[in-house]
Every structure is written in structure tokens, then in C-alpha cells.
Amino acid sequence: MKNVAVELGGRSILNDIDLRFAPGEIVAIRGHSGSGLSVLLKTAAGLLAPTSGGVFYDGHDYGALGERETVLLQTRTGFMFQDAALWANMSLAANLDLPLQAKFPQEGTAARRQRVAVALDDFGISLDLNKRPVDLSLGEQKFLSFLRAALPEPEAILLDDPLAGMDDRSAEILLKHLTVMKTRGAAVVLGSHGSDAAIDLADRLVVLDQGRILVARTGMETR
């Protein structure tokens, strides 16, 4: 992110954001509600266009890409929304299948279902995939949102307040898997509205306030 500013509804949300997220690194961004944290993450992921400045992924400028090129680039990343953002009228299986259809258009339904089954086994969890999001608790919905973002192993994953409302066991599984993703070379970006285990996991801490970066420290400096 280079000199990024974002305005929404005539209001300035982000100002002069300069950030780089590297492969094999976990970065925590902490900001209170209203700080612009969610907007920053969505802009970094190419889901929102900056008003000025540029967002680059692997040398590609999101602002210079067409719709098809943008979608293809985003299949290399994963995004976990703060409110889970699951499709209420779809089964859990269908929710998990949507990103796989985009990432593996050449695969059939059976192959994609096998990917989901392997992932659930790796996580050590059991889910009735015929259920709908309304049948799950908020914590379970958020964990499913994480699973969707992590399928398959993305080059970069951005998570908006992932531990909020999540039960201890699910949080432990999520954090453990993020560490594994880091060792495999993924760039991991964690947004948090408070102090939690996600921040403790980070190699680098960024503090955001009123749309501006106040602090950027290495993990060792935060301890």
C-alpha cells in the first residue's frame, strides 16, 4: 500500500497509508472501532479501491487491472470478514465451494468436496455441511469464514477481527493454522480491535488511529 487514502460518503477514512506485507510474516493491525481498520484490510485485499495512492500485489497494481484480472489475482488470496459474511440462503457446503469454484474452475464438484473434507480433517473438526449459517453460533460462523478464506492455502490471507465471538477451541485451531501458513510462506495480516492472542502471535504490530498509522513495531518490541 503506497500513500493510500480512502474517502467514503464524502468522509475521509484512511490517510497516507504506507504498508508492506511480506511472505512468511504475520502482521497485526490494531485499531479501535471507527479507526478505519476494516476499510484498510478491504483496501489491501483489493475489495475497495483507494481514492488516491496505490495497492500492489506481487507487482500488479490493482487500480490498473480489469475486472477479470482482478478476480484472478484475488484467487491467490483469502479474506475473512469481521461479520463472517456467509450466504444465508446457501448450505455450509455451498459457502465453502464458492471460492473453490473460482480458484479451481477446471475441477469437478467431487474434487472440490474432497478438498473441503481434507481441510476439515486437518483442522480436526466435524461439521454437518448440509446446515445453513443460521444453524451455527457466531463463533462457528466466523470459523467457517476462516476456513473459506484458507481454502486452499493462499499466498496471503487477511483476517478482520478473527477471534471476536469465537470459542477458545476454535480460536486455538485458527491461530495454530496461521502459524503453519506462515511457515509455508504465506503473508498473514490480522486486524484486531483490542489486545488478544492474535496480536501476541504477530512478528510486527501496526497501530491505526483515525485512519492514520501511529505505530509500526516488530513483534519483539511489543513485548
C-alpha positions in Angstrom: 0.0 0.0 0.0 1.6 3.2 -1.2 0.3 6.6 0.0 -3.2 5.2 0.2 -6.1 7.4 1.1 -9.8 6.3 1.1 -12.9 8.5 1.2 -16.4 7.0 1.6 -19.6 9.1 1.5 -17.5 12.3 1.5 -15.7 11.3 4.7 -12.0 10.6 5.0 -11.4 7.1 6.3 -7.7 6.4 5.6 -4.9 8.9 5.1 -1.3 8.4 3.9 -1.1 4.6 4.5 2.2 3.1 3.6 2.4 -0.6 4.5 4.0 -3.7 3.1 3.1 -7.3 4.0 5.8 -9.8 3.3 5.7 -13.6 2.6 6.3 -15.7 5.8 5.3 -12.8 8.1 2.4 -12.3 10.5 1.4 -8.6 10.8 -1.2 -7.5 13.4 -3.0 -4.2 12.8 -4.7 -2.9 16.0 -7.4 -0.2 15.8 -10.4 0.7 17.9 -13.9 0.7 16.3 -14.1 3.5 13.8 -10.3 3.7 13.3 -10.6 2.6 9.6 -9.3 -0.9 10.3 -11.9 -2.8 8.2 -11.5 -0.4 5.4 -7.8 -0.7 5.4 -8.0 -4.5 5.2 -10.5 -4.5 2.4 -8.4 -1.9 0.5 -5.3 -4.0 1.0 -7.2 -7.0 -0.4 -8.4 -5.2 -3.5 -12.0 -5.3 -2.4 -12.2 -1.5 -2.1 -10.5 1.0 -4.4 -8.4 3.7 -2.8 -9.3 7.3 -3.6 -5.6 8.0 -4.1 -2.4 6.1 -3.8 -1.8 2.6 -5.0 -2.3 -1.0 -3.8 0.1 -3.5 -5.3 0.1 -7.3 -5.1 3.2 -9.2 -6.4 4.0 -6.2 -8.6 0.5 -5.8 -10.0 -1.4 -2.6 -9.5 -5.0 -3.4 -8.6 -6.0 0.0 -10.0 -4.7 -0.8 -13.4 -6.4 -4.2 -13.7 -9.6 -5.1 -15.4 -12.4 -7.0 -13.6 -11.2 -10.4 -14.8 -7.6 -9.8 -14.0 -8.6 -8.6 -10.5 -10.7 -11.7 -9.8 -7.8 -13.9 -10.9 -5.4 -12.1 -8.7 -7.8 -12.4 -5.7 -8.0 -16.1 -6.1 -4.4 -16.2 -4.8 -5.5 -14.6 -1.5 -8.1 -15.2 1.2 -10.2 -12.7 3.2 -12.1 -13.3 6.5 -14.8 -10.8 7.1 -15.5 -9.4 10.6 -19.1 -10.5 10.4 -18.3 -13.8 8.7 -20.3 -12.7 5.5 -21.7 -16.1 4.8 -24.5 -16.6 2.2 -27.6 -17.2 4.5 -29.6 -19.0 1.8 -26.8 -21.5 1.0 -25.7 -24.6 2.8 -22.3 -24.6 4.5 -21.0 -26.9 1.7 -22.1 -24.3 -0.9 -20.5 -21.5 1.1 -17.2 -23.3 1.1 -17.5 -24.3 -2.5 -17.8 -20.8 -3.9 -14.2 -19.7 -3.6 -13.0 -23.2 -4.8 -15.1 -22.8 -8.0 -13.1 -19.6 -8.7 -9.7 -21.0 -7.8 -10.2 -24.3 -9.5 -12.6 -23.8 -12.4 -11.3 -27.0 -14.1 -12.2 -29.2 -11.1 -15.5 -31.1 -10.7 -17.8 -31.0 -7.7 -16.4 -34.2 -6.3 -12.8 -33.0 -6.3 -13.7 -29.8 -4.6 -15.7 -31.6 -2.0 -12.6 -33.8 -1.3 -10.6 -30.6 -0.7 -13.1 -29.5 1.9 -13.1 -32.9 3.5 -9.3 -32.9 3.8 -9.3 -29.4 5.2 -11.8 -30.3 7.9 -9.8 -33.4 8.8 -6.6 -31.3 9.0 -8.4 -28.9 11.4 -9.8 -31.8 13.4 -13.3 -30.6 13.3 -16.6 -32.1 12.2 -19.4 -30.1 10.6 -22.7 -31.0 9.1 -22.2 -29.3 5.8 -25.9 -29.6 4.9 -26.7 -27.0 7.6 -27.1 -23.3 6.9 -25.3 -20.4 8.6 -28.3 -19.6 10.7 -27.9 -23.0 12.4 -24.4 -22.0 13.7 -23.3 -19.8 16.5 -21.5 -16.6 15.7 -18.2 -18.2 16.6 -18.9 -21.2 14.4 -19.9 -18.9 11.5 -16.6 -17.0 11.9 -14.6 -20.2 11.9 -16.3 -21.3 8.7 -15.5 -17.9 7.3 -11.8 -18.5 8.2 -12.0 -22.0 6.6 -13.4 -20.5 3.4 -10.5 -17.9 3.3 -7.9 -20.6 4.0 -9.1 -23.0 1.2 -6.8 -23.8 -0.3 -3.6 -22.4 1.1 -3.5 -18.8 -0.2 -0.3 -16.8 -0.8 -1.8 -14.1 1.5 -4.7 -14.1 4.0 -6.3 -11.1 5.6 -8.5 -11.5 8.7 -10.8 -8.8 10.2 -11.0 -9.3 14.0 -11.0 -13.1 13.6 -11.2 -14.0 17.3 -14.1 -11.8 18.3 -17.0 -14.1 19.3 -15.1 -17.3 18.7 -14.9 -20.0 21.3 -11.5 -20.9 22.8 -11.0 -24.2 20.9 -11.8 -22.7 17.6 -9.5 -19.7 18.3 -6.7 -22.1 19.2 -7.1 -24.1 16.0 -7.2 -20.9 13.9 -4.1 -19.4 15.5 -2.2 -22.7 15.1 -3.1 -22.9 11.5 -2.0 -19.3 10.9 1.4 -20.2 12.3 1.6 -23.2 9.8 0.6 -20.9 7.0 3.4 -18.5 7.9 6.0 -21.3 7.9 4.8 -22.2 4.4 5.5 -18.7 3.2 2.1 -17.0 3.3 1.7 -13.4 4.3 -0.8 -13.2 7.2 -2.5 -9.9 8.1 -4.6 -9.8 11.3 -6.9 -7.0 12.2 -7.9 -6.6 15.9 -10.0 -4.1 17.8 -8.3 -5.0 21.1 -5.5 -6.9 22.7 -5.8 -10.6 22.1 -3.8 -13.7 21.3 -3.8 -12.7 17.6 -1.6 -9.8 18.4 0.7 -11.9 20.6 1.3 -14.1 17.5 2.5 -11.3 15.3 6.0 -10.6 14.1 5.1 -6.9 13.6 2.5 -4.6 15.1 0.8 -1.7 13.4 -1.4 0.7 15.4 -4.1 2.6 13.4 -6.0 5.6 14.8 -8.4 7.8 12.9 -7.2 6.5 9.6 -3.5 7.0 10.2 -0.7 4.8 11.3 0.6 5.8 14.7 3.0 2.9 15.4 4.7 0.2 13.5 6.9 -2.1 15.5 8.5 -5.5 15.3 6.9 -8.3 17.5 9.9 -8.3 19.9 9.5 -4.6 20.5 5.8 -5.0 21.6 6.7 -7.5 24.4 
